[in-house]
């Protein structure tokens, strides 16, 4: 998320949270019950400059 500016993330219509490149958010947690088998919709509402890619990880970035 370091290349993201400022905005919100929604997964399947649920607001996962806000982010801002000034910190402290480096990881967003998505509870398993929000995900469905098959397709899931991810909406990133970026206020400044949209990143060209999303990267997913199964371990959090806490530092």
PDB file of N, H, CA, C and O in Angstrom:
ATOM      1  N   UNK A   1       0.810  -1.195   0.000  1.00  0.00           N
ATOM      2  CA  UNK A   1       0.000   0.000   0.000  1.00  0.00           C
ATOM      3  C   UNK A   1       0.854   1.260   0.000  1.00  0.00           C
ATOM      4  O   UNK A   1       0.314   2.366   0.027  1.00  0.00           O
ATOM      5  N   UNK A   2       2.153   1.119  -0.029  1.00  0.00           N
ATOM      6  H   UNK A   2       2.591   0.221  -0.051  1.00  0.00           H
ATOM      7  CA  UNK A   2       3.017   2.298   0.043  1.00  0.00           C
ATOM      8  C   UNK A   2       2.883   3.188  -1.189  1.00  0.00           C
ATOM      9  O   UNK A   2       3.165   4.384  -1.116  1.00  0.00           O
ATOM     10  N   UNK A   3       2.455   2.622  -2.321  1.00  0.00           N
ATOM     11  H   UNK A   3       2.226   1.651  -2.380  1.00  0.00           H
ATOM     12  CA  UNK A   3       2.306   3.439  -3.527  1.00  0.00           C
ATOM     13  C   UNK A   3       0.912   4.051  -3.643  1.00  0.00           C
ATOM     14  O   UNK A   3       0.646   4.811  -4.574  1.00  0.00           O
ATOM     15  N   UNK A   4       0.025   3.730  -2.710  1.00  0.00           N
ATOM     16  H   UNK A   4       0.241   3.113  -1.953  1.00  0.00           H
ATOM     17  CA  UNK A   4      -1.317   4.290  -2.731  1.00  0.00           C
ATOM     18  C   UNK A   4      -1.309   5.657  -2.066  1.00  0.00           C
ATOM     19  O   UNK A   4      -0.455   5.930  -1.222  1.00  0.00           O
ATOM     20  N   UNK A   5      -2.245   6.517  -2.434  1.00  0.00           N
ATOM     21  H   UNK A   5      -2.939   6.295  -3.119  1.00  0.00           H
ATOM     22  CA  UNK A   5      -2.336   7.846  -1.842  1.00  0.00           C
ATOM     23  C   UNK A   5      -3.243   7.880  -0.627  1.00  0.00           C
ATOM     24  O   UNK A   5      -2.795   7.700   0.505  1.00  0.00           O
ATOM     25  N   UNK A   6      -4.533   8.116  -0.879  1.00  0.00           N
ATOM     26  H   UNK A   6      -4.897   8.263  -1.799  1.00  0.00           H
ATOM     27  CA  UNK A   6      -5.508   8.221   0.202  1.00  0.00           C
ATOM     28  C   UNK A   6      -6.851   7.761  -0.341  1.00  0.00           C
ATOM     29  O   UNK A   6      -7.235   8.138  -1.448  1.00  0.00           O
ATOM     30  N   UNK A   7      -7.569   6.949   0.430  1.00  0.00           N
ATOM     31  H   UNK A   7      -7.257   6.642   1.329  1.00  0.00           H
ATOM     32  CA  UNK A   7      -8.867   6.491  -0.036  1.00  0.00           C
ATOM     33  C   UNK A   7      -9.477   5.416   0.832  1.00  0.00           C
ATOM     34  O   UNK A   7      -9.110   5.256   1.996  1.00  0.00           O
ATOM     35  N   UNK A   8     -10.425   4.669   0.250  1.00  0.00           N
ATOM     36  H   UNK A   8     -10.723   4.798  -0.695  1.00  0.00           H
ATOM     37  CA  UNK A   8     -11.152   3.592   0.934  1.00  0.00           C
ATOM     38  C   UNK A   8     -11.109   2.332   0.083  1.00  0.00           C
ATOM     39  O   UNK A   8     -10.941   2.393  -1.135  1.00  0.00           O
ATOM     40  N   UNK A   9     -11.265   1.179   0.750  1.00  0.00           N
ATOM     41  H   UNK A   9     -11.401   1.129   1.739  1.00  0.00           H
ATOM     42  CA  UNK A   9     -11.333  -0.108   0.053  1.00  0.00           C
ATOM     43  C   UNK A   9     -12.629  -0.806   0.452  1.00  0.00           C
ATOM     44  O   UNK A   9     -12.973  -0.877   1.632  1.00  0.00           O
ATOM     45  N   UNK A  10     -13.340  -1.319  -0.548  1.00  0.00           N
ATOM     46  H   UNK A  10     -13.060  -1.261  -1.507  1.00  0.00           H
ATOM     47  CA  UNK A  10     -14.575  -2.066  -0.342  1.00  0.00           C
ATOM     48  C   UNK A  10     -14.408  -3.456  -0.945  1.00  0.00           C
ATOM     49  O   UNK A  10     -13.857  -3.598  -2.037  1.00  0.00           O
ATOM     50  N   UNK A  11     -14.881  -4.483  -0.239  1.00  0.00           N
ATOM     51  H   UNK A  11     -15.328  -4.368   0.648  1.00  0.00           H
ATOM     52  CA  UNK A  11     -14.871  -5.854  -0.755  1.00  0.00           C
ATOM     53  C   UNK A  11     -16.293  -6.386  -0.669  1.00  0.00           C
ATOM     54  O   UNK A  11     -16.879  -6.462   0.411  1.00  0.00           O
ATOM     55  N   UNK A  12     -16.833  -6.749  -1.810  1.00  0.00           N
ATOM     56  H   UNK A  12     -16.357  -6.688  -2.688  1.00  0.00           H
ATOM     57  CA  UNK A  12     -18.206  -7.263  -1.903  1.00  0.00           C
ATOM     58  C   UNK A  12     -19.203  -6.340  -1.207  1.00  0.00           C
ATOM     59  O   UNK A  12     -20.131  -6.802  -0.544  1.00  0.00           O
ATOM     60  N   UNK A  13     -19.005  -5.033  -1.363  1.00  0.00           N
ATOM     61  H   UNK A  13     -18.251  -4.657  -1.902  1.00  0.00           H
ATOM     62  CA  UNK A  13     -19.927  -4.047  -0.808  1.00  0.00           C
ATOM     63  C   UNK A  13     -19.668  -3.649   0.629  1.00  0.00           C
ATOM     64  O   UNK A  13     -20.353  -2.767   1.146  1.00  0.00           O
ATOM     65  N   UNK A  14     -18.703  -4.264   1.293  1.00  0.00           N
ATOM     66  H   UNK A  14     -18.146  -4.981   0.873  1.00  0.00           H
ATOM     67  CA  UNK A  14     -18.385  -3.937   2.687  1.00  0.00           C
ATOM     68  C   UNK A  14     -17.159  -3.032   2.738  1.00  0.00           C
ATOM     69  O   UNK A  14     -16.157  -3.288   2.070  1.00  0.00           O
ATOM     70  N   UNK A  15     -17.247  -1.975   3.534  1.00  0.00           N
ATOM     71  H   UNK A  15     -18.060  -1.766   4.077  1.00  0.00           H
ATOM     72  CA  UNK A  15     -16.124  -1.056   3.698  1.00  0.00           C
ATOM     73  C   UNK A  15     -15.066  -1.718   4.576  1.00  0.00           C
ATOM     74  O   UNK A  15     -15.294  -1.945   5.765  1.00  0.00           O
ATOM     75  N   UNK A  16     -13.910  -2.027   3.992  1.00  0.00           N
ATOM     76  H   UNK A  16     -13.725  -1.843   3.026  1.00  0.00           H
ATOM     77  CA  UNK A  16     -12.814  -2.664   4.724  1.00  0.00           C
ATOM     78  C   UNK A  16     -12.041  -1.626   5.529  1.00  0.00           C
ATOM     79  O   UNK A  16     -11.530  -1.930   6.607  1.00  0.00           O
ATOM     80  N   UNK A  17     -11.953  -0.411   5.014  1.00  0.00           N
ATOM     81  H   UNK A  17     -12.367  -0.164   4.138  1.00  0.00           H
ATOM     82  CA  UNK A  17     -11.278   0.636   5.772  1.00  0.00           C
ATOM     83  C   UNK A  17     -10.663   1.707   4.898  1.00  0.00           C
ATOM     84  O   UNK A  17     -10.683   1.639   3.669  1.00  0.00           O
ATOM     85  N   UNK A  18     -10.115   2.701   5.581  1.00  0.00           N
ATOM     86  H   UNK A  18     -10.099   2.757   6.579  1.00  0.00           H
ATOM     87  CA  UNK A  18      -9.437   3.815   4.919  1.00  0.00           C
ATOM     88  C   UNK A  18      -7.936   3.568   4.919  1.00  0.00           C
ATOM     89  O   UNK A  18      -7.416   2.806   5.734  1.00  0.00           O
ATOM     90  N   UNK A  19      -7.258   4.217   4.003  1.00  0.00           N
ATOM     91  H   UNK A  19      -7.680   4.837   3.341  1.00  0.00           H
ATOM     92  CA  UNK A  19      -5.798   4.168   3.987  1.00  0.00           C
ATOM     93  C   UNK A  19      -5.260   5.553   3.631  1.00  0.00           C
ATOM     94  O   UNK A  19      -5.955   6.362   3.016  1.00  0.00           O
ATOM     95  N   UNK A  20      -4.027   5.810   4.022  1.00  0.00           N
ATOM     96  H   UNK A  20      -3.462   5.152   4.521  1.00  0.00           H
ATOM     97  CA  UNK A  20      -3.356   7.075   3.741  1.00  0.00           C
ATOM     98  C   UNK A  20      -1.868   6.790   3.726  1.00  0.00           C
ATOM     99  O   UNK A  20      -1.352   6.163   4.651  1.00  0.00           O
ATOM    100  N   UNK A  21      -1.163   7.240   2.687  1.00  0.00           N
ATOM    101  H   UNK A  21      -1.582   7.750   1.936  1.00  0.00           H
ATOM    102  CA  UNK A  21       0.242   6.876   2.551  1.00  0.00           C
ATOM    103  C   UNK A  21       1.126   7.448   3.649  1.00  0.00           C
ATOM    104  O   UNK A  21       2.277   7.034   3.785  1.00  0.00           O
ATOM    105  N   UNK A  22       0.616   8.389   4.435  1.00  0.00           N
ATOM    106  H   UNK A  22      -0.319   8.726   4.325  1.00  0.00           H
ATOM    107  CA  UNK A  22       1.381   8.914   5.566  1.00  0.00           C
ATOM    108  C   UNK A  22       1.422   7.896   6.708  1.00  0.00           C
ATOM    109  O   UNK A  22       2.163   8.078   7.674  1.00  0.00           O
ATOM    110  N   UNK A  23       0.638   6.839   6.603  1.00  0.00           N
ATOM    111  H   UNK A  23       0.037   6.692   5.818  1.00  0.00           H
ATOM    112  CA  UNK A  23       0.646   5.776   7.608  1.00  0.00           C
ATOM    113  C   UNK A  23      -0.526   5.911   8.553  1.00  0.00           C
ATOM    114  O   UNK A  23      -1.319   6.842   8.417  1.00  0.00           O
ATOM    115  N   UNK A  24      -0.654   5.026   9.487  1.00  0.00           N
ATOM    116  H   UNK A  24      -0.010   4.269   9.597  1.00  0.00           H
ATOM    117  CA  UNK A  24       0.221   3.877   9.733  1.00  0.00           C
ATOM    118  C   UNK A  24      -0.188   2.626   8.962  1.00  0.00           C
ATOM    119  O   UNK A  24       0.473   1.595   9.084  1.00  0.00           O
ATOM    120  N   UNK A  25      -1.270   2.688   8.161  1.00  0.00           N
ATOM    121  H   UNK A  25      -1.807   3.526   8.062  1.00  0.00           H
ATOM    122  CA  UNK A  25      -1.789   1.494   7.498  1.00  0.00           C
ATOM    123  C   UNK A  25      -0.832   0.978   6.429  1.00  0.00           C
ATOM    124  O   UNK A  25      -0.474   1.709   5.505  1.00  0.00           O
ATOM    125  N   UNK A  26      -0.425  -0.265   6.554  1.00  0.00           N
ATOM    126  H   UNK A  26      -0.717  -0.858   7.304  1.00  0.00           H
ATOM    127  CA  UNK A  26       0.364  -0.934   5.524  1.00  0.00           C
ATOM    128  C   UNK A  26      -0.309  -2.234   5.095  1.00  0.00           C
ATOM    129  O   UNK A  26       0.068  -2.831   4.086  1.00  0.00           O
ATOM    130  N   UNK A  27      -1.304  -2.668   5.863  1.00  0.00           N
ATOM    131  H   UNK A  27      -1.611  -2.183   6.682  1.00  0.00           H
ATOM    132  CA  UNK A  27      -2.011  -3.918   5.596  1.00  0.00           C
ATOM    133  C   UNK A  27      -3.499  -3.719   5.861  1.00  0.00           C
ATOM    134  O   UNK A  27      -3.878  -3.059   6.828  1.00  0.00           O
ATOM    135  N   UNK A  28      -4.335  -4.288   5.008  1.00  0.00           N
ATOM    136  H   UNK A  28      -4.027  -4.825   4.222  1.00  0.00           H
ATOM    137  CA  UNK A  28      -5.772  -4.287   5.256  1.00  0.00           C
ATOM    138  C   UNK A  28      -6.209  -5.733   5.433  1.00  0.00           C
ATOM    139  O   UNK A  28      -5.858  -6.598   4.630  1.00  0.00           O
ATOM    140  N   UNK A  29      -6.972  -5.988   6.479  1.00  0.00           N
ATOM    141  H   UNK A  29      -7.257  -5.285   7.130  1.00  0.00           H
ATOM    142  CA  UNK A  29      -7.455  -7.329   6.807  1.00  0.00           C
ATOM    143  C   UNK A  29      -8.851  -7.508   6.239  1.00  0.00           C
ATOM    144  O   UNK A  29      -9.718  -6.653   6.423  1.00  0.00           O
ATOM    145  N   UNK A  30      -9.068  -8.617   5.549  1.00  0.00           N
ATOM    146  H   UNK A  30      -8.363  -9.311   5.399  1.00  0.00           H
ATOM    147  CA  UNK A  30     -10.386  -8.948   5.019  1.00  0.00           C
ATOM    148  C   UNK A  30     -10.867 -10.208   5.728  1.00  0.00           C
ATOM    149  O   UNK A  30     -10.290 -11.276   5.522  1.00  0.00           O
ATOM    150  N   UNK A  31     -11.907 -10.118   6.558  1.00  0.00           N
ATOM    151  H   UNK A  31     -12.375  -9.251   6.725  1.00  0.00           H
ATOM    152  CA  UNK A  31     -12.428 -11.306   7.243  1.00  0.00           C
ATOM    153  C   UNK A  31     -12.920 -12.347   6.233  1.00  0.00           C
ATOM    154  O   UNK A  31     -13.582 -12.004   5.254  1.00  0.00           O
ATOM    155  N   UNK A  32     -12.600 -13.589   6.470  1.00  0.00           N
ATOM    156  H   UNK A  32     -12.061 -13.868   7.265  1.00  0.00           H
ATOM    157  CA  UNK A  32     -12.960 -14.676   5.551  1.00  0.00           C
ATOM    158  C   UNK A  32     -14.456 -14.729   5.227  1.00  0.00           C
ATOM    159  O   UNK A  32     -14.801 -15.014   4.081  1.00  0.00           O
ATOM    160  N   UNK A  33     -15.369 -14.466   6.188  1.00  0.00           N
ATOM    161  H   UNK A  33     -15.089 -14.234   7.119  1.00  0.00           H
ATOM    162  CA  UNK A  33     -16.799 -14.537   5.846  1.00  0.00           C
ATOM    163  C   UNK A  33     -17.247 -13.516   4.791  1.00  0.00           C
ATOM    164  O   UNK A  33     -18.316 -13.676   4.203  1.00  0.00           O
ATOM    165  N   UNK A  34     -16.451 -12.475   4.542  1.00  0.00           N
ATOM    166  H   UNK A  34     -15.582 -12.345   5.019  1.00  0.00           H
ATOM    167  CA  UNK A  34     -16.816 -11.504   3.509  1.00  0.00           C
ATOM    168  C   UNK A  34     -16.516 -12.015   2.107  1.00  0.00           C
ATOM    169  O   UNK A  34     -17.057 -11.496   1.131  1.00  0.00           O
ATOM    170  N   UNK A  35     -15.664 -13.020   1.998  1.00  0.00           N
ATOM    171  H   UNK A  35     -15.225 -13.441   2.792  1.00  0.00           H
ATOM    172  CA  UNK A  35     -15.288 -13.552   0.694  1.00  0.00           C
ATOM    173  C   UNK A  35     -16.223 -14.684   0.294  1.00  0.00           C
ATOM    174  O   UNK A  35     -16.692 -15.451   1.135  1.00  0.00           O
ATOM    175  N   UNK A  36     -16.482 -14.772  -0.997  1.00  0.00           N
ATOM    176  H   UNK A  36     -16.101 -14.149  -1.680  1.00  0.00           H
ATOM    177  CA  UNK A  36     -17.325 -15.839  -1.519  1.00  0.00           C
ATOM    178  C   UNK A  36     -16.474 -16.749  -2.401  1.00  0.00           C
ATOM    179  O   UNK A  36     -15.447 -16.325  -2.931  1.00  0.00           O
ATOM    180  N   UNK A  37     -16.902 -17.989  -2.553  1.00  0.00           N
ATOM    181  H   UNK A  37     -17.736 -18.333  -2.122  1.00  0.00           H
ATOM    182  CA  UNK A  37     -16.194 -18.849  -3.498  1.00  0.00           C
ATOM    183  C   UNK A  37     -16.516 -18.347  -4.900  1.00  0.00           C
ATOM    184  O   UNK A  37     -17.645 -17.940  -5.178  1.00  0.00           O
ATOM    185  N   UNK A  38     -15.541 -18.377  -5.762  1.00  0.00           N
ATOM    186  H   UNK A  38     -14.625 -18.708  -5.537  1.00  0.00           H
ATOM    187  CA  UNK A  38     -15.728 -17.823  -7.097  1.00  0.00           C
ATOM    188  C   UNK A  38     -15.251 -16.387  -7.145  1.00  0.00           C
ATOM    189  O   UNK A  38     -14.142 -16.086  -6.704  1.00  0.00           O
ATOM    190  N   UNK A  39     -16.068 -15.503  -7.670  1.00  0.00           N
ATOM    191  H   UNK A  39     -16.969 -15.747  -8.028  1.00  0.00           H
ATOM    192  CA  UNK A  39     -15.667 -14.103  -7.862  1.00  0.00           C
ATOM    193  C   UNK A  39     -15.949 -13.252  -6.639  1.00  0.00           C
ATOM    194  O   UNK A  39     -16.944 -13.452  -5.942  1.00  0.00           O
ATOM    195  N   UNK A  40     -15.055 -12.295  -6.385  1.00  0.00           N
ATOM    196  H   UNK A  40     -14.247 -12.133  -6.951  1.00  0.00           H
ATOM    197  CA  UNK A  40     -15.230 -11.287  -5.342  1.00  0.00           C
ATOM    198  C   UNK A  40     -14.946  -9.932  -5.964  1.00  0.00           C
ATOM    199  O   UNK A  40     -14.052  -9.803  -6.800  1.00  0.00           O
ATOM    200  N   UNK A  41     -15.699  -8.927  -5.563  1.00  0.00           N
ATOM    201  H   UNK A  41     -16.425  -9.031  -4.883  1.00  0.00           H
ATOM    202  CA  UNK A  41     -15.520  -7.586  -6.109  1.00  0.00           C
ATOM    203  C   UNK A  41     -14.704  -6.741  -5.141  1.00  0.00           C
ATOM    204  O   UNK A  41     -15.051  -6.625  -3.965  1.00  0.00           O
ATOM    205  N   UNK A  42     -13.619  -6.152  -5.636  1.00  0.00           N
ATOM    206  H   UNK A  42     -13.337  -6.246  -6.591  1.00  0.00           H
ATOM    207  CA  UNK A  42     -12.787  -5.248  -4.848  1.00  0.00           C
ATOM    208  C   UNK A  42     -12.863  -3.874  -5.497  1.00  0.00           C
ATOM    209  O   UNK A  42     -12.547  -3.718  -6.676  1.00  0.00           O
ATOM    210  N   UNK A  43     -13.285  -2.876  -4.718  1.00  0.00           N
ATOM    211  H   UNK A  43     -13.541  -3.003  -3.760  1.00  0.00           H
ATOM    212  CA  UNK A  43     -13.360  -1.500  -5.199  1.00  0.00           C
ATOM    213  C   UNK A  43     -12.394  -0.671  -4.378  1.00  0.00           C
ATOM    214  O   UNK A  43     -12.492  -0.616  -3.152  1.00  0.00           O
ATOM    215  N   UNK A  44     -11.454  -0.020  -5.065  1.00  0.00           N
ATOM    216  H   UNK A  44     -11.374  -0.064  -6.061  1.00  0.00           H
ATOM    217  CA  UNK A  44     -10.500   0.874  -4.411  1.00  0.00           C
ATOM    218  C   UNK A  44     -10.864   2.288  -4.831  1.00  0.00           C
ATOM    219  O   UNK A  44     -10.780   2.634  -6.009  1.00  0.00           O
ATOM    220  N   UNK A  45     -11.269   3.102  -3.865  1.00  0.00           N
ATOM    221  H   UNK A  45     -11.337   2.821  -2.908  1.00  0.00           H
ATOM    222  CA  UNK A  45     -11.615   4.495  -4.128  1.00  0.00           C
ATOM    223  C   UNK A  45     -10.403   5.341  -3.762  1.00  0.00           C
ATOM    224  O   UNK A  45     -10.203   5.672  -2.594  1.00  0.00           O
ATOM    225  N   UNK A  46      -9.591   5.692  -4.763  1.00  0.00           N
ATOM    226  H   UNK A  46      -9.753   5.423  -5.712  1.00  0.00           H
ATOM    227  CA  UNK A  46      -8.347   6.430  -4.569  1.00  0.00           C
ATOM    228  C   UNK A  46      -8.592   7.907  -4.857  1.00  0.00           C
ATOM    229  O   UNK A  46      -9.111   8.258  -5.917  1.00  0.00           O
ATOM    230  N   UNK A  47      -8.218   8.770  -3.917  1.00  0.00           N
ATOM    231  H   UNK A  47      -7.797   8.484  -3.056  1.00  0.00           H
ATOM    232  CA  UNK A  47      -8.457  10.201  -4.069  1.00  0.00           C
ATOM    233  C   UNK A  47      -7.344  10.935  -4.816  1.00  0.00           C
ATOM    234  O   UNK A  47      -7.595  11.985  -5.408  1.00  0.00           O
ATOM    235  N   UNK A  48      -6.128  10.406  -4.800  1.00  0.00           N
ATOM    236  H   UNK A  48      -5.924   9.554  -4.319  1.00  0.00           H
ATOM    237  CA  UNK A  48      -4.998  11.123  -5.393  1.00  0.00           C
ATOM    238  C   UNK A  48      -4.534  10.475  -6.696  1.00  0.00           C
ATOM    239  O   UNK A  48      -4.938  10.913  -7.773  1.00  0.00           O
ATOM    240  N   UNK A  49      -3.711   9.463  -6.621  1.00  0.00           N
ATOM    241  H   UNK A  49      -3.383   9.108  -5.746  1.00  0.00           H
ATOM    242  CA  UNK A  49      -3.154   8.819  -7.814  1.00  0.00           C
ATOM    243  C   UNK A  49      -3.341   7.314  -7.701  1.00  0.00           C
ATOM    244  O   UNK A  49      -2.838   6.683  -6.771  1.00  0.00           O
ATOM    245  N   UNK A  50      -4.060   6.752  -8.642  1.00  0.00           N
ATOM    246  H   UNK A  50      -4.469   7.265  -9.398  1.00  0.00           H
ATOM    247  CA  UNK A  50      -4.338   5.319  -8.592  1.00  0.00           C
ATOM    248  C   UNK A  50      -3.087   4.510  -8.919  1.00  0.00           C
ATOM    249  O   UNK A  50      -2.373   4.807  -9.877  1.00  0.00           O
ATOM    250  N   UNK A  51      -2.834   3.488  -8.114  1.00  0.00           N
ATOM    251  H   UNK A  51      -3.414   3.247  -7.335  1.00  0.00           H
ATOM    252  CA  UNK A  51      -1.729   2.571  -8.390  1.00  0.00           C
ATOM    253  C   UNK A  51      -2.112   1.690  -9.574  1.00  0.00           C
ATOM    254  O   UNK A  51      -3.295   1.435  -9.803  1.00  0.00           O
ATOM    255  N   UNK A  52      -1.129   1.233 -10.316  1.00  0.00           N
ATOM    256  H   UNK A  52      -0.169   1.440 -10.129  1.00  0.00           H
ATOM    257  CA  UNK A  52      -1.418   0.436 -11.507  1.00  0.00           C
ATOM    258  C   UNK A  52      -1.645  -1.038 -11.189  1.00  0.00           C
ATOM    259  O   UNK A  52      -2.079  -1.795 -12.057  1.00  0.00           O
ATOM    260  N   UNK A  53      -1.358  -1.455  -9.958  1.00  0.00           N
ATOM    261  H   UNK A  53      -1.005  -0.840  -9.252  1.00  0.00           H
ATOM    262  CA  UNK A  53      -1.543  -2.857  -9.603  1.00  0.00           C
ATOM    263  C   UNK A  53      -1.886  -3.018  -8.135  1.00  0.00           C
ATOM    264  O   UNK A  53      -1.598  -2.150  -7.311  1.00  0.00           O
ATOM    265  N   UNK A  54      -2.510  -4.154  -7.822  1.00  0.00           N
ATOM    266  H   UNK A  54      -2.744  -4.859  -8.491  1.00  0.00           H
ATOM    267  CA  UNK A  54      -2.780  -4.560  -6.440  1.00  0.00           C
ATOM    268  C   UNK A  54      -1.968  -5.810  -6.162  1.00  0.00           C
ATOM    269  O   UNK A  54      -1.868  -6.692  -7.015  1.00  0.00           O
ATOM    270  N   UNK A  55      -1.394  -5.889  -4.982  1.00  0.00           N
ATOM    271  H   UNK A  55      -1.476  -5.172  -4.290  1.00  0.00           H
ATOM    272  CA  UNK A  55      -0.656  -7.089  -4.583  1.00  0.00           C
ATOM    273  C   UNK A  55      -1.322  -7.685  -3.359  1.00  0.00           C
ATOM    274  O   UNK A  55      -1.675  -6.967  -2.423  1.00  0.00           O
ATOM    275  N   UNK A  56      -1.493  -8.992  -3.366  1.00  0.00           N
ATOM    276  H   UNK A  56      -1.206  -9.575  -4.126  1.00  0.00           H
ATOM    277  CA  UNK A  56      -2.118  -9.698  -2.257  1.00  0.00           C
ATOM    278  C   UNK A  56      -1.072 -10.534  -1.537  1.00  0.00           C
ATOM    279  O   UNK A  56      -0.122 -11.025  -2.147  1.00  0.00           O
ATOM    280  N   UNK A  57      -1.259 -10.687  -0.234  1.00  0.00           N
ATOM    281  H   UNK A  57      -2.030 -10.288   0.261  1.00  0.00           H
ATOM    282  CA  UNK A  57      -0.329 -11.467   0.572  1.00  0.00           C
ATOM    283  C   UNK A  57      -1.111 -12.202   1.649  1.00  0.00           C
ATOM    284  O   UNK A  57      -2.154 -11.728   2.101  1.00  0.00           O
ATOM    285  N   UNK A  58      -0.610 -13.354   2.056  1.00  0.00           N
ATOM    286  H   UNK A  58       0.237 -13.740   1.689  1.00  0.00           H
ATOM    287  CA  UNK A  58      -1.269 -14.087   3.135  1.00  0.00           C
ATOM    288  C   UNK A  58      -0.626 -13.813   4.489  1.00  0.00           C
ATOM    289  O   UNK A  58      -1.001 -14.426   5.489  1.00  0.00           O
ATOM    290  N   UNK A  59       0.339 -12.896   4.528  1.00  0.00           N
ATOM    291  H   UNK A  59       0.643 -12.399   3.715  1.00  0.00           H
ATOM    292  CA  UNK A  59       0.965 -12.473   5.791  1.00  0.00           C
ATOM    293  C   UNK A  59       0.897 -10.948   5.876  1.00  0.00           C
ATOM    294  O   UNK A  59       1.093 -10.273   4.865  1.00  0.00           O
ATOM    295  N   UNK A  60       0.624 -10.391   7.054  1.00  0.00           N
ATOM    296  H   UNK A  60       0.465 -10.939   7.875  1.00  0.00           H
ATOM    297  CA  UNK A  60       0.523  -8.936   7.188  1.00  0.00           C
ATOM    298  C   UNK A  60       1.887  -8.253   7.153  1.00  0.00           C
ATOM    299  O   UNK A  60       2.906  -8.855   7.493  1.00  0.00           O
ATOM    300  N   UNK A  61       1.891  -6.990   6.736  1.00  0.00           N
ATOM    301  H   UNK A  61       1.064  -6.501   6.459  1.00  0.00           H
ATOM    302  CA  UNK A  61       3.088  -6.147   6.786  1.00  0.00           C
ATOM    303  C   UNK A  61       2.868  -5.190   7.952  1.00  0.00           C
ATOM    304  O   UNK A  61       2.098  -4.236   7.841  1.00  0.00           O
ATOM    305  N   UNK A  62       3.529  -5.441   9.046  1.00  0.00           N
ATOM    306  H   UNK A  62       4.155  -6.216   9.136  1.00  0.00           H
ATOM    307  CA  UNK A  62       3.278  -4.679  10.269  1.00  0.00           C
ATOM    308  C   UNK A  62       4.364  -3.659  10.578  1.00  0.00           C
ATOM    309  O   UNK A  62       4.168  -2.828  11.465  1.00  0.00           O
ATOM    310  N   UNK A  63       5.476  -3.685   9.902  1.00  0.00           N
ATOM    311  H   UNK A  63       5.635  -4.360   9.182  1.00  0.00           H
ATOM    312  CA  UNK A  63       6.589  -2.796  10.241  1.00  0.00           C
ATOM    313  C   UNK A  63       6.676  -1.664   9.404  1.00  0.00           C
ATOM    314  O   UNK A  63       7.568  -0.834   9.579  1.00  0.00           O
TER     315      UNK A  63
END
